Amino acid sequence: MTTDSLPLIWFKSSYSGGNGGTCVEWAPAHATTTGIVPVRDSKNPSGPVLNVPADAFSSFVSGVKAGEFGTV
């Protein structure tokens, strides 16, 4: 799968732990070159991709790390 004609190299969240649970993947190299962070469900790699502006993704990750969203 590509976005803007660039190949996407996907990385699974470090929080996935290989447990087969709810995991996300992202393509950081694409974010570096375009300012957009592609995100997808690792259980459905051919499914839809959510393209998030890099600054919004960074703010989200910071918020998660800071516990701003609570726990599930």
mmCIF file as Biopython writes it, N, C-alpha, C and O atoms, coordinates in Angstrom:
data_model
#
loop_
_atom_site.group_PDB
_atom_site.id
_atom_site.type_symbol
_atom_site.label_atom_id
_atom_site.label_alt_id
_atom_site.label_comp_id
_atom_site.label_asym_id
_atom_site.label_entity_id
_atom_site.label_seq_id
_atom_site.pdbx_PDB_ins_code
_atom_site.Cartn_x
_atom_site.Cartn_y
_atom_site.Cartn_z
_atom_site.occupancy
_atom_site.B_iso_or_equiv
_atom_site.auth_seq_id
_atom_site.auth_asym_id
_atom_site.pdbx_PDB_model_num
ATOM 1   N N  . MET A ? 1  ? 0.850  -1.178  0.000  1.0 0.0 1  A 1 
ATOM 2   C CA . MET A ? 1  ? 0.000  0.000   0.000  1.0 0.0 1  A 1 
ATOM 3   C C  . MET A ? 1  ? 0.887  1.230   0.000  1.0 0.0 1  A 1 
ATOM 4   O O  . MET A ? 1  ? 1.915  1.255   0.677  1.0 0.0 1  A 1 
ATOM 5   N N  . THR A ? 2  ? 0.504  2.241   -0.747 1.0 0.0 2  A 1 
ATOM 6   C CA . THR A ? 2  ? 1.280  3.466   -0.789 1.0 0.0 2  A 1 
ATOM 7   C C  . THR A ? 2  ? 0.379  4.664   -0.563 1.0 0.0 2  A 1 
ATOM 8   O O  . THR A ? 2  ? -0.837 4.596   -0.743 1.0 0.0 2  A 1 
ATOM 9   N N  . THR A ? 3  ? 0.991  5.737   -0.174 1.0 0.0 3  A 1 
ATOM 10  C CA . THR A ? 3  ? 0.310  7.008   -0.037 1.0 0.0 3  A 1 
ATOM 11  C C  . THR A ? 3  ? 1.183  8.023   -0.744 1.0 0.0 3  A 1 
ATOM 12  O O  . THR A ? 3  ? 2.381  8.092   -0.469 1.0 0.0 3  A 1 
ATOM 13  N N  . ASP A ? 4  ? 0.620  8.815   -1.647 1.0 0.0 4  A 1 
ATOM 14  C CA . ASP A ? 4  ? 1.382  9.780   -2.418 1.0 0.0 4  A 1 
ATOM 15  C C  . ASP A ? 4  ? 2.496  9.108   -3.213 1.0 0.0 4  A 1 
ATOM 16  O O  . ASP A ? 4  ? 3.561  9.700   -3.389 1.0 0.0 4  A 1 
ATOM 17  N N  . SER A ? 5  ? 2.283  7.908   -3.688 1.0 0.0 5  A 1 
ATOM 18  C CA . SER A ? 5  ? 3.216  7.158   -4.531 1.0 0.0 5  A 1 
ATOM 19  C C  . SER A ? 5  ? 4.510  6.754   -3.832 1.0 0.0 5  A 1 
ATOM 20  O O  . SER A ? 5  ? 5.438  6.297   -4.500 1.0 0.0 5  A 1 
ATOM 21  N N  . LEU A ? 6  ? 4.604  6.904   -2.531 1.0 0.0 6  A 1 
ATOM 22  C CA . LEU A ? 6  ? 5.783  6.450   -1.796 1.0 0.0 6  A 1 
ATOM 23  C C  . LEU A ? 6  ? 5.466  5.119   -1.129 1.0 0.0 6  A 1 
ATOM 24  O O  . LEU A ? 6  ? 4.387  4.962   -0.558 1.0 0.0 6  A 1 
ATOM 25  N N  . PRO A ? 7  ? 6.392  4.149   -1.190 1.0 0.0 7  A 1 
ATOM 26  C CA . PRO A ? 7  ? 6.133  2.883   -0.493 1.0 0.0 7  A 1 
ATOM 27  C C  . PRO A ? 7  ? 6.126  3.115   1.016  1.0 0.0 7  A 1 
ATOM 28  O O  . PRO A ? 7  ? 6.922  3.895   1.537  1.0 0.0 7  A 1 
ATOM 29  N N  . LEU A ? 8  ? 5.230  2.438   1.702  1.0 0.0 8  A 1 
ATOM 30  C CA . LEU A ? 8  ? 5.139  2.587   3.151  1.0 0.0 8  A 1 
ATOM 31  C C  . LEU A ? 8  ? 5.813  1.400   3.831  1.0 0.0 8  A 1 
ATOM 32  O O  . LEU A ? 8  ? 5.524  0.247   3.511  1.0 0.0 8  A 1 
ATOM 33  N N  . ILE A ? 9  ? 6.694  1.681   4.750  1.0 0.0 9  A 1 
ATOM 34  C CA . ILE A ? 9  ? 7.345  0.653   5.545  1.0 0.0 9  A 1 
ATOM 35  C C  . ILE A ? 9  ? 6.744  0.758   6.938  1.0 0.0 9  A 1 
ATOM 36  O O  . ILE A ? 9  ? 6.966  1.732   7.657  1.0 0.0 9  A 1 
ATOM 37  N N  . TRP A ? 10 ? 5.979  -0.265  7.302  1.0 0.0 10 A 1 
ATOM 38  C CA . TRP A ? 10 ? 5.172  -0.242  8.518  1.0 0.0 10 A 1 
ATOM 39  C C  . TRP A ? 10 ? 5.933  -0.780  9.725  1.0 0.0 10 A 1 
ATOM 40  O O  . TRP A ? 10 ? 6.712  -1.726  9.617  1.0 0.0 10 A 1 
ATOM 41  N N  . PHE A ? 11 ? 5.691  -0.161  10.871 1.0 0.0 11 A 1 
ATOM 42  C CA . PHE A ? 11 ? 6.235  -0.606  12.147 1.0 0.0 11 A 1 
ATOM 43  C C  . PHE A ? 11 ? 5.097  -0.759  13.134 1.0 0.0 11 A 1 
ATOM 44  O O  . PHE A ? 11 ? 4.216  0.097   13.217 1.0 0.0 11 A 1 
ATOM 45  N N  . LYS A ? 12 ? 5.117  -1.847  13.877 1.0 0.0 12 A 1 
ATOM 46  C CA . LYS A ? 12 ? 4.088  -2.103  14.868 1.0 0.0 12 A 1 
ATOM 47  C C  . LYS A ? 12 ? 4.416  -1.331  16.144 1.0 0.0 12 A 1 
ATOM 48  O O  . LYS A ? 12 ? 5.585  -1.140  16.480 1.0 0.0 12 A 1 
ATOM 49  N N  . SER A ? 13 ? 3.391  -0.897  16.837 1.0 0.0 13 A 1 
ATOM 50  C CA . SER A ? 13 ? 3.571  -0.193  18.097 1.0 0.0 13 A 1 
ATOM 51  C C  . SER A ? 13 ? 4.421  -1.017  19.059 1.0 0.0 13 A 1 
ATOM 52  O O  . SER A ? 13 ? 4.260  -2.234  19.146 1.0 0.0 13 A 1 
ATOM 53  N N  . SER A ? 14 ? 5.317  -0.362  19.773 1.0 0.0 14 A 1 
ATOM 54  C CA . SER A ? 14 ? 6.152  -1.057  20.761 1.0 0.0 14 A 1 
ATOM 55  C C  . SER A ? 14 ? 5.314  -1.568  21.927 1.0 0.0 14 A 1 
ATOM 56  O O  . SER A ? 14 ? 5.775  -2.408  22.701 1.0 0.0 14 A 1 
ATOM 57  N N  . TYR A ? 15 ? 4.099  -1.074  22.056 1.0 0.0 15 A 1 
ATOM 58  C CA . TYR A ? 15 ? 3.209  -1.519  23.123 1.0 0.0 15 A 1 
ATOM 59  C C  . TYR A ? 15 ? 2.417  -2.766  22.732 1.0 0.0 15 A 1 
ATOM 60  O O  . TYR A ? 15 ? 1.669  -3.303  23.549 1.0 0.0 15 A 1 
ATOM 61  N N  . SER A ? 16 ? 2.573  -3.229  21.495 1.0 0.0 16 A 1 
ATOM 62  C CA . SER A ? 16 ? 1.829  -4.394  21.028 1.0 0.0 16 A 1 
ATOM 63  C C  . SER A ? 16 ? 2.215  -5.659  21.779 1.0 0.0 16 A 1 
ATOM 64  O O  . SER A ? 16 ? 1.357  -6.478  22.107 1.0 0.0 16 A 1 
ATOM 65  N N  . GLY A ? 17 ? 3.493  -5.816  22.050 1.0 0.0 17 A 1 
ATOM 66  C CA . GLY A ? 17 ? 3.957  -6.971  22.802 1.0 0.0 17 A 1 
ATOM 67  C C  . GLY A ? 17 ? 3.761  -8.301  22.106 1.0 0.0 17 A 1 
ATOM 68  O O  . GLY A ? 17 ? 3.946  -9.344  22.732 1.0 0.0 17 A 1 
ATOM 69  N N  . GLY A ? 18 ? 3.398  -8.305  20.849 1.0 0.0 18 A 1 
ATOM 70  C CA . GLY A ? 18 ? 3.230  -9.548  20.118 1.0 0.0 18 A 1 
ATOM 71  C C  . GLY A ? 18 ? 2.098  -10.415 20.619 1.0 0.0 18 A 1 
ATOM 72  O O  . GLY A ? 18 ? 2.067  -11.614 20.341 1.0 0.0 18 A 1 
ATOM 73  N N  . ASN A ? 19 ? 1.166  -9.831  21.356 1.0 0.0 19 A 1 
ATOM 74  C CA . ASN A ? 19 ? 0.081  -10.623 21.942 1.0 0.0 19 A 1 
ATOM 75  C C  . ASN A ? 19 ? -1.104 -10.815 21.014 1.0 0.0 19 A 1 
ATOM 76  O O  . ASN A ? 19 ? -2.070 -11.486 21.378 1.0 0.0 19 A 1 
ATOM 77  N N  . GLY A ? 20 ? -1.048 -10.242 19.827 1.0 0.0 20 A 1 
ATOM 78  C CA . GLY A ? 20 ? -2.155 -10.396 18.887 1.0 0.0 20 A 1 
ATOM 79  C C  . GLY A ? 20 ? -3.373 -9.572  19.262 1.0 0.0 20 A 1 
ATOM 80  O O  . GLY A ? 20 ? -4.448 -9.761  18.694 1.0 0.0 20 A 1 
ATOM 81  N N  . GLY A ? 21 ? -3.218 -8.665  20.205 1.0 0.0 21 A 1 
ATOM 82  C CA . GLY A ? 21 ? -4.330 -7.830  20.637 1.0 0.0 21 A 1 
ATOM 83  C C  . GLY A ? 21 ? -4.542 -6.659  19.709 1.0 0.0 21 A 1 
ATOM 84  O O  . GLY A ? 21 ? -4.188 -6.710  18.532 1.0 0.0 21 A 1 
ATOM 85  N N  . THR A ? 22 ? -5.111 -5.624  20.236 1.0 0.0 22 A 1 
ATOM 86  C CA . THR A ? 22 ? -5.376 -4.440  19.431 1.0 0.0 22 A 1 
ATOM 87  C C  . THR A ? 22 ? -4.076 -3.677  19.237 1.0 0.0 22 A 1 
ATOM 88  O O  . THR A ? 22 ? -3.530 -3.112  20.185 1.0 0.0 22 A 1 
ATOM 89  N N  . CYS A ? 23 ? -3.589 -3.662  18.015 1.0 0.0 23 A 1 
ATOM 90  C CA . CYS A ? 23 ? -2.305 -3.052  17.698 1.0 0.0 23 A 1 
ATOM 91  C C  . CYS A ? 23 ? -2.466 -2.065  16.552 1.0 0.0 23 A 1 
ATOM 92  O O  . CYS A ? 23 ? -3.354 -2.193  15.709 1.0 0.0 23 A 1 
ATOM 93  N N  . VAL A ? 24 ? -1.589 -1.088  16.549 1.0 0.0 24 A 1 
ATOM 94  C CA . VAL A ? 24 ? -1.530 -0.160  15.433 1.0 0.0 24 A 1 
ATOM 95  C C  . VAL A ? 24 ? -0.148 -0.216  14.820 1.0 0.0 24 A 1 
ATOM 96  O O  . VAL A ? 24 ? 0.831  -0.573  15.475 1.0 0.0 24 A 1 
ATOM 97  N N  . GLU A ? 25 ? -0.089 0.145   13.552 1.0 0.0 25 A 1 
ATOM 98  C CA . GLU A ? 25 ? 1.174  0.263   12.845 1.0 0.0 25 A 1 
ATOM 99  C C  . GLU A ? 25 ? 1.248  1.667   12.266 1.0 0.0 25 A 1 
ATOM 100 O O  . GLU A ? 25 ? 0.228  2.288   11.966 1.0 0.0 25 A 1 
ATOM 101 N N  . TRP A ? 26 ? 2.457  2.147   12.118 1.0 0.0 26 A 1 
ATOM 102 C CA . TRP A ? 26 ? 2.658  3.460   11.526 1.0 0.0 26 A 1 
ATOM 103 C C  . TRP A ? 26 ? 3.864  3.411   10.609 1.0 0.0 26 A 1 
ATOM 104 O O  . TRP A ? 26 ? 4.676  2.490   10.696 1.0 0.0 26 A 1 
ATOM 105 N N  . ALA A ? 27 ? 3.989  4.404   9.721  1.0 0.0 27 A 1 
ATOM 106 C CA . ALA A ? 27 ? 5.075  4.458   8.751  1.0 0.0 27 A 1 
ATOM 107 C C  . ALA A ? 27 ? 5.894  5.729   8.994  1.0 0.0 27 A 1 
ATOM 108 O O  . ALA A ? 27 ? 5.646  6.755   8.362  1.0 0.0 27 A 1 
ATOM 109 N N  . PRO A ? 28 ? 6.872  5.663   9.909  1.0 0.0 28 A 1 
ATOM 110 C CA . PRO A ? 28 ? 7.612  6.869   10.303 1.0 0.0 28 A 1 
ATOM 111 C C  . PRO A ? 28 ? 8.422  7.519   9.187  1.0 0.0 28 A 1 
ATOM 112 O O  . PRO A ? 28 ? 8.546  8.743   9.167  1.0 0.0 28 A 1 
ATOM 113 N N  . ALA A ? 29 ? 8.973  6.746   8.264  1.0 0.0 29 A 1 
ATOM 114 C CA . ALA A ? 29 ? 9.758  7.357   7.182  1.0 0.0 29 A 1 
ATOM 115 C C  . ALA A ? 29 ? 8.877  8.247   6.315  1.0 0.0 29 A 1 
ATOM 116 O O  . ALA A ? 29 ? 9.311  9.301   5.848  1.0 0.0 29 A 1 
ATOM 117 N N  . HIS A ? 30 ? 7.651  7.820   6.106  1.0 0.0 30 A 1 
ATOM 118 C CA . HIS A ? 30 ? 6.709  8.626   5.326  1.0 0.0 30 A 1 
ATOM 119 C C  . HIS A ? 30 ? 6.433  9.943   6.051  1.0 0.0 30 A 1 
ATOM 120 O O  . HIS A ? 30 ? 6.329  10.997  5.424  1.0 0.0 30 A 1 
ATOM 121 N N  . ALA A ? 31 ? 6.317  9.873   7.351  1.0 0.0 31 A 1 
ATOM 122 C CA . ALA A ? 31 ? 6.077  11.086  8.142  1.0 0.0 31 A 1 
ATOM 123 C C  . ALA A ? 31 ? 7.228  12.065  7.994  1.0 0.0 31 A 1 
ATOM 124 O O  . ALA A ? 31 ? 7.015  13.275  7.916  1.0 0.0 31 A 1 
ATOM 125 N N  . THR A ? 32 ? 8.436  11.548  7.958  1.0 0.0 32 A 1 
ATOM 126 C CA . THR A ? 32 ? 9.618  12.395  7.831  1.0 0.0 32 A 1 
ATOM 127 C C  . THR A ? 32 ? 9.641  13.128  6.496  1.0 0.0 32 A 1 
ATOM 128 O O  . THR A ? 32 ? 10.028 14.295  6.436  1.0 0.0 32 A 1 
ATOM 129 N N  . THR A ? 33 ? 9.235  12.462  5.440  1.0 0.0 33 A 1 
ATOM 130 C CA . THR A ? 33 ? 9.310  13.072  4.113  1.0 0.0 33 A 1 
ATOM 131 C C  . THR A ? 33 ? 8.090  13.887  3.714  1.0 0.0 33 A 1 
ATOM 132 O O  . THR A ? 33 ? 8.192  14.770  2.862  1.0 0.0 33 A 1 
ATOM 133 N N  . THR A ? 34 ? 6.924  13.605  4.323  1.0 0.0 34 A 1 
ATOM 134 C CA . THR A ? 34 ? 5.697  14.286  3.881  1.0 0.0 34 A 1 
ATOM 135 C C  . THR A ? 34 ? 4.995  15.102  4.955  1.0 0.0 34 A 1 
ATOM 136 O O  . THR A ? 34 ? 4.149  15.940  4.643  1.0 0.0 34 A 1 
ATOM 137 N N  . GLY A ? 35 ? 5.340  14.863  6.230  1.0 0.0 35 A 1 
ATOM 138 C CA . GLY A ? 35 ? 4.633  15.543  7.309  1.0 0.0 35 A 1 
ATOM 139 C C  . GLY A ? 35 ? 3.320  14.866  7.662  1.0 0.0 35 A 1 
ATOM 140 O O  . GLY A ? 35 ? 2.547  15.392  8.462  1.0 0.0 35 A 1 
ATOM 141 N N  . ILE A ? 36 ? 3.061  13.701  7.074  1.0 0.0 36 A 1 
ATOM 142 C CA . ILE A ? 36 ? 1.843  12.941  7.334  1.0 0.0 36 A 1 
ATOM 143 C C  . ILE A ? 36 ? 2.232  11.593  7.932  1.0 0.0 36 A 1 
ATOM 144 O O  . ILE A ? 36 ? 3.143  10.931  7.436  1.0 0.0 36 A 1 
ATOM 145 N N  . VAL A ? 37 ? 1.541  11.185  9.001  1.0 0.0 37 A 1 
ATOM 146 C CA . VAL A ? 37 ? 1.797  9.899   9.643  1.0 0.0 37 A 1 
ATOM 147 C C  . VAL A ? 37 ? 0.683  8.928   9.250  1.0 0.0 37 A 1 
ATOM 148 O O  . VAL A ? 37 ? -0.447 9.069   9.715  1.0 0.0 37 A 1 
ATOM 149 N N  . PRO A ? 38 ? 0.988  7.944   8.401  1.0 0.0 38 A 1 
ATOM 150 C CA . PRO A ? 38 ? 0.002  6.925   8.081  1.0 0.0 38 A 1 
ATOM 151 C C  . PRO A ? 38 ? -0.122 5.939   9.253  1.0 0.0 38 A 1 
ATOM 152 O O  . PRO A ? 38 ? 0.884  5.481   9.793  1.0 0.0 38 A 1 
ATOM 153 N N  . VAL A ? 39 ? -1.348 5.624   9.635  1.0 0.0 39 A 1 
ATOM 154 C CA . VAL A ? 39 ? -1.618 4.709   10.743 1.0 0.0 39 A 1 
ATOM 155 C C  . VAL A ? 39 ? -2.651 3.689   10.271 1.0 0.0 39 A 1 
ATOM 156 O O  . VAL A ? 39 ? -3.604 4.040   9.574  1.0 0.0 39 A 1 
ATOM 157 N N  . ARG A ? 40 ? -2.456 2.412   10.657 1.0 0.0 40 A 1 
ATOM 158 C CA . ARG A ? 40 ? -3.422 1.384   10.278 1.0 0.0 40 A 1 
ATOM 159 C C  . ARG A ? 40 ? -3.539 0.341   11.385 1.0 0.0 40 A 1 
ATOM 160 O O  . ARG A ? 40 ? -2.711 0.277   12.294 1.0 0.0 40 A 1 
ATOM 161 N N  . ASP A ? 41 ? -4.565 -0.458  11.286 1.0 0.0 41 A 1 
ATOM 162 C CA . ASP A ? 41 ? -4.808 -1.575  12.198 1.0 0.0 41 A 1 
ATOM 163 C C  . ASP A ? 41 ? -3.927 -2.736  11.752 1.0 0.0 41 A 1 
ATOM 164 O O  . ASP A ? 41 ? -4.031 -3.186  10.611 1.0 0.0 41 A 1 
ATOM 165 N N  . SER A ? 42 ? -3.066 -3.223  12.631 1.0 0.0 42 A 1 
ATOM 166 C CA . SER A ? 42 ? -2.137 -4.295  12.246 1.0 0.0 42 A 1 
ATOM 167 C C  . SER A ? 42 ? -2.855 -5.602  11.925 1.0 0.0 42 A 1 
ATOM 168 O O  . SER A ? 42 ? -2.306 -6.448  11.219 1.0 0.0 42 A 1 
ATOM 169 N N  . LYS A ? 43 ? -4.058 -5.776  12.426 1.0 0.0 43 A 1 
ATOM 170 C CA . LYS A ? 43 ? -4.804 -7.002  12.147 1.0 0.0 43 A 1 
ATOM 171 C C  . LYS A ? 43 ? -5.472 -6.958  10.770 1.0 0.0 43 A 1 
ATOM 172 O O  . LYS A ? 43 ? -5.955 -7.980  10.282 1.0 0.0 43 A 1 
ATOM 173 N N  . ASN A ? 44 ? -5.502 -5.782  10.147 1.0 0.0 44 A 1 
ATOM 174 C CA . ASN A ? 44 ? -6.147 -5.613  8.849  1.0 0.0 44 A 1 
ATOM 175 C C  . ASN A ? 44 ? -5.239 -4.763  7.951  1.0 0.0 44 A 1 
ATOM 176 O O  . ASN A ? 44 ? -5.590 -3.632  7.615  1.0 0.0 44 A 1 
ATOM 177 N N  . PRO A ? 45 ? -4.072 -5.299  7.560  1.0 0.0 45 A 1 
ATOM 178 C CA . PRO A ? 45 ? -3.109 -4.501  6.808  1.0 0.0 45 A 1 
ATOM 179 C C  . PRO A ? 45 ? -3.587 -4.023  5.442  1.0 0.0 45 A 1 
ATOM 180 O O  . PRO A ? 45 ? -3.035 -3.064  4.904  1.0 0.0 45 A 1 
ATOM 181 N N  . SER A ? 46 ? -4.585 -4.661  4.879  1.0 0.0 46 A 1 
ATOM 182 C CA . SER A ? 46 ? -5.096 -4.189  3.595  1.0 0.0 46 A 1 
ATOM 183 C C  . SER A ? 46 ? -6.300 -3.268  3.771  1.0 0.0 46 A 1 
ATOM 184 O O  . SER A ? 46 ? -6.917 -2.843  2.794  1.0 0.0 46 A 1 
ATOM 185 N N  . GLY A ? 47 ? -6.623 -2.967  5.013  1.0 0.0 47 A 1 
ATOM 186 C CA . GLY A ? 47 ? -7.747 -2.083  5.311  1.0 0.0 47 A 1 
ATOM 187 C C  . GLY A ? 47 ? -7.389 -0.617  5.164  1.0 0.0 47 A 1 
ATOM 188 O O  . GLY A ? 47 ? -6.347 -0.280  4.602  1.0 0.0 47 A 1 
ATOM 189 N N  . PRO A ? 48 ? -8.243 0.246   5.662  1.0 0.0 48 A 1 
ATOM 190 C CA . PRO A ? 48 ? -8.034 1.680   5.502  1.0 0.0 48 A 1 
ATOM 191 C C  . PRO A ? 48 ? -6.816 2.189   6.283  1.0 0.0 48 A 1 
ATOM 192 O O  . PRO A ? 48 ? -6.409 1.608   7.289  1.0 0.0 48 A 1 
ATOM 193 N N  . VAL A ? 49 ? -6.260 3.280   5.791  1.0 0.0 49 A 1 
ATOM 194 C CA . VAL A ? 49 ? -5.135 3.952   6.428  1.0 0.0 49 A 1 
ATOM 195 C C  . VAL A ? 49 ? -5.610 5.338   6.850  1.0 0.0 49 A 1 
ATOM 196 O O  . VAL A ? 49 ? -6.214 6.069   6.064  1.0 0.0 49 A 1 
ATOM 197 N N  . LEU A ? 50 ? -5.331 5.679   8.082  1.0 0.0 50 A 1 
ATOM 198 C CA . LEU A ? 50 ? -5.640 7.010   8.593  1.0 0.0 50 A 1 
ATOM 199 C C  . LEU A ? 50 ? -4.391 7.861   8.450  1.0 0.0 50 A 1 
ATOM 200 O O  . LEU A ? 50 ? -3.344 7.520   8.999  1.0 0.0 50 A 1 
ATOM 201 N N  . ASN A ? 51 ? -4.487 8.968   7.716  1.0 0.0 51 A 1 
ATOM 202 C CA . ASN A ? 51 ? -3.351 9.871   7.517  1.0 0.0 51 A 1 
ATOM 203 C C  . ASN A ? 51 ? -3.498 11.059  8.458  1.0 0.0 51 A 1 
ATOM 204 O O  . ASN A ? 51 ? -4.428 11.856  8.336  1.0 0.0 51 A 1 
ATOM 205 N N  . VAL A ? 52 ? -2.560 11.161  9.401  1.0 0.0 52 A 1 
ATOM 206 C CA . VAL A ? 52 ? -2.627 12.170  10.455 1.0 0.0 52 A 1 
ATOM 207 C C  . VAL A ? 52 ? -1.470 13.155  10.283 1.0 0.0 52 A 1 
ATOM 208 O O  . VAL A ? 52 ? -0.338 12.729  10.055 1.0 0.0 52 A 1 
ATOM 209 N N  . PRO A ? 53 ? -1.727 14.464  10.388 1.0 0.0 53 A 1 
ATOM 210 C CA . PRO A ? 53 ? -0.615 15.414  10.346 1.0 0.0 53 A 1 
ATOM 211 C C  . PRO A ? 53 ? 0.394  15.094  11.462 1.0 0.0 53 A 1 
ATOM 212 O O  . PRO A ? 53 ? 0.006  14.777  12.586 1.0 0.0 53 A 1 
ATOM 213 N N  . ALA A ? 54 ? 1.680  15.181  11.139 1.0 0.0 54 A 1 
ATOM 214 C CA . ALA A ? 54 ? 2.732  14.787  12.080 1.0 0.0 54 A 1 
ATOM 215 C C  . ALA A ? 54 ? 2.642  15.530  13.411 1.0 0.0 54 A 1 
ATOM 216 O O  . ALA A ? 54 ? 2.870  14.927  14.459 1.0 0.0 54 A 1 
ATOM 217 N N  . ASP A ? 55 ? 2.319  16.809  13.397 1.0 0.0 55 A 1 
ATOM 218 C CA . ASP A ? 55 ? 2.242  17.547  14.659 1.0 0.0 55 A 1 
ATOM 219 C C  . ASP A ? 55 ? 1.081  17.063  15.525 1.0 0.0 55 A 1 
ATOM 220 O O  . ASP A ? 55 ? 1.203  17.017  16.749 1.0 0.0 55 A 1 
ATOM 221 N N  . ALA A ? 56 ? -0.035 16.706  14.910 1.0 0.0 56 A 1 
ATOM 222 C CA . ALA A ? 56 ? -1.173 16.170  15.666 1.0 0.0 56 A 1 
ATOM 223 C C  . ALA A ? 56 ? -0.837 14.792  16.229 1.0 0.0 56 A 1 
ATOM 224 O O  . ALA A ? 56 ? -1.205 14.480  17.362 1.0 0.0 56 A 1 
ATOM 225 N N  . PHE A ? 57 ? -0.143 13.966  15.451 1.0 0.0 57 A 1 
ATOM 226 C CA . PHE A ? 57 ? 0.247  12.642  15.920 1.0 0.0 57 A 1 
ATOM 227 C C  . PHE A ? 57 ? 1.217  12.766  17.091 1.0 0.0 57 A 1 
ATOM 228 O O  . PHE A ? 57 ? 1.100  12.039  18.078 1.0 0.0 57 A 1 
ATOM 229 N N  . SER A ? 58 ? 2.161  13.674  16.983 1.0 0.0 58 A 1 
ATOM 230 C CA . SER A ? 58 ? 3.129  13.898  18.059 1.0 0.0 58 A 1 
ATOM 231 C C  . SER A ? 58 ? 2.426  14.342  19.343 1.0 0.0 58 A 1 
ATOM 232 O O  . SER A ? 58 ? 2.758  13.871  20.431 1.0 0.0 58 A 1 
ATOM 233 N N  . SER A ? 59 ? 1.459  15.243  19.216 1.0 0.0 59 A 1 
ATOM 234 C CA . SER A ? 59 ? 0.691  15.691  20.383 1.0 0.0 59 A 1 
ATOM 235 C C  . SER A ? 59 ? -0.097 14.542  20.997 1.0 0.0 59 A 1 
ATOM 236 O O  . SER A ? 59 ? -0.175 14.430  22.220 1.0 0.0 59 A 1 
ATOM 237 N N  . PHE A ? 60 ? -0.674 13.695  20.169 1.0 0.0 60 A 1 
ATOM 238 C CA . PHE A ? 60 ? -1.420 12.535  20.649 1.0 0.0 60 A 1 
ATOM 239 C C  . PHE A ? 60 ? -0.507 11.596  21.436 1.0 0.0 60 A 1 
ATOM 240 O O  . PHE A ? 60 ? -0.845 11.182  22.545 1.0 0.0 60 A 1 
ATOM 241 N N  . VAL A ? 61 ? 0.659  11.258  20.857 1.0 0.0 61 A 1 
ATOM 242 C CA . VAL A ? 61 ? 1.595  10.359  21.528 1.0 0.0 61 A 1 
ATOM 243 C C  . VAL A ? 61 ? 2.051  10.958  22.862 1.0 0.0 61 A 1 
ATOM 244 O O  . VAL A ? 61 ? 2.139  10.246  23.862 1.0 0.0 61 A 1 
ATOM 245 N N  . SER A ? 62 ? 2.337  12.249  22.880 1.0 0.0 62 A 1 
ATOM 246 C CA . SER A ? 62 ? 2.737  12.912  24.131 1.0 0.0 62 A 1 
ATOM 247 C C  . SER A ? 62 ? 1.626  12.820  25.170 1.0 0.0 62 A 1 
ATOM 248 O O  . SER A ? 62 ? 1.893  12.573  26.346 1.0 0.0 62 A 1 
ATOM 249 N N  . GLY A ? 63 ? 0.385  13.017  24.743 1.0 0.0 63 A 1 
ATOM 250 C CA . GLY A ? 63 ? -0.756 12.913  25.645 1.0 0.0 63 A 1 
ATOM 251 C C  . GLY A ? 63 ? -0.938 11.520  26.204 1.0 0.0 63 A 1 
ATOM 252 O O  . GLY A ? 63 ? -1.258 11.353  27.381 1.0 0.0 63 A 1 
ATOM 253 N N  . VAL A ? 64 ? -0.736 10.518  25.361 1.0 0.0 64 A 1 
ATOM 254 C CA . VAL A ? 64 ? -0.842 9.122   25.824 1.0 0.0 64 A 1 
ATOM 255 C C  . VAL A ? 64 ? 0.233  8.852   26.871 1.0 0.0 64 A 1 
ATOM 256 O O  . VAL A ? 64 ? -0.052 8.291   27.928 1.0 0.0 64 A 1 
ATOM 257 N N  . LYS A ? 65 ? 1.471  9.253   26.576 1.0 0.0 65 A 1 
ATOM 258 C CA . LYS A ? 65 ? 2.568  9.039   27.503 1.0 0.0 65 A 1 
ATOM 259 C C  . LYS A ? 65 ? 2.345  9.738   28.834 1.0 0.0 65 A 1 
ATOM 260 O O  . LYS A ? 65 ? 2.756  9.239   29.882 1.0 0.0 65 A 1 
ATOM 261 N N  . ALA A ? 66 ? 1.691  10.894  28.789 1.0 0.0 66 A 1 
ATOM 262 C CA . ALA A ? 66 ? 1.433  11.681  29.998 1.0 0.0 66 A 1 
ATOM 263 C C  . ALA A ? 66 ? 0.200  11.205  30.760 1.0 0.0 66 A 1 
ATOM 264 O O  . ALA A ? 66 ? -0.100 11.719  31.838 1.0 0.0 66 A 1 
ATOM 265 N N  . GLY A ? 67 ? -0.522 10.218  30.203 1.0 0.0 67 A 1 
ATOM 266 C CA . GLY A ? 67 ? -1.715 9.692   30.863 1.0 0.0 67 A 1 
ATOM 267 C C  . GLY A ? 67 ? -2.934 10.574  30.735 1.0 0.0 67 A 1 
ATOM 268 O O  . GLY A ? 67 ? -3.874 10.448  31.518 1.0 0.0 67 A 1 
ATOM 269 N N  . GLU A ? 68 ? -2.935 11.464  29.763 1.0 0.0 68 A 1 
ATOM 270 C CA . GLU A ? 68 ? -4.057 12.403  29.598 1.0 0.0 68 A 1 
ATOM 271 C C  . GLU A ? 68 ? -5.359 11.754  29.163 1.0 0.0 68 A 1 
ATOM 272 O O  . GLU A ? 68 ? -6.422 12.363  29.277 1.0 0.0 68 A 1 
ATOM 273 N N  . PHE A ? 69 ? -5.288 10.523  28.665 1.0 0.0 69 A 1 
ATOM 274 C CA . PHE A ? 69 ? -6.494 9.863   28.156 1.0 0.0 69 A 1 
ATOM 275 C C  . PHE A ? 69 ? -6.989 8.752   29.074 1.0 0.0 69 A 1 
ATOM 276 O O  . PHE A ? 69 ? -7.938 8.049   28.729 1.0 0.0 69 A 1 
ATOM 277 N N  . GLY A ? 70 ? -6.369 8.585   30.227 1.0 0.0 70 A 1 
ATOM 278 C CA . GLY A ? 70 ? -6.769 7.534   31.143 1.0 0.0 70 A 1 
ATOM 279 C C  . GLY A ? 70 ? -6.369 6.160   30.622 1.0 0.0 70 A 1 
ATOM 280 O O  . GLY A ? 70 ? -5.513 6.039   29.746 1.0 0.0 70 A 1 
ATOM 281 N N  . THR A ? 71 ? -6.995 5.133   31.169 1.0 0.0 71 A 1 
ATOM 282 C CA . THR A ? 71 ? -6.702 3.767   30.748 1.0 0.0 71 A 1 
ATOM 283 C C  . THR A ? 71 ? -7.985 3.101   30.284 1.0 0.0 71 A 1 
ATOM 284 O O  . THR A ? 71 ? -9.089 3.561   30.573 1.0 0.0 71 A 1 
ATOM 285 N N  . VAL A ? 72 ? -7.811 2.015   29.563 1.0 0.0 72 A 1 
ATOM 286 C CA . VAL A ? 72 ? -8.967 1.279   29.064 1.0 0.0 72 A 1 
ATOM 287 C C  . VAL A ? 72 ? -9.052 -0.059  29.759 1.0 0.0 72 A 1 
ATOM 288 O O  . VAL A ? 72 ? -9.961 -0.841  29.482 1.0 0.0 72 A 1 
#
